[in-house]
């Protein structure tokens, strides 16, 4: 009996130790139109834009050799739904199952134009959803 309690205690200790570790945190920091509208400002330095939006997908220059950053993001949301109906499962054994799926794609393109001092001189964005 003593060995059973010791084994149970050790299993419990291992389980508690495994749960006591750091919890993985998923940071939900999505690039949105609202974020661009509310936080990107003309005159903002490029370093602040990187902190806010992250690295751009494309970096190019205009005709005067000033940098232009392009963020091009695409996301797909898929929703699967299923419903089951059990009618007299014990007596009749009838079972019916319906399922459906829907998908939505969104795109967001942000173009940020910088001046010679690497400060935002203009920005534009386009968002679509289909």
Secondary structure, DSSP 8 states (H G I E B T S, - for coil): -HHHHHHHHHHHHHHHHHHTS-----------HHHHHHH--TT-BHHHHHHHH-S-SEEEE-TTS-EEEEEEEEEEEEEEEEEEEEESTTTT-EEEEEEEEEEEEEEEEEEEEE-TTSBEEEEEEEEEE-
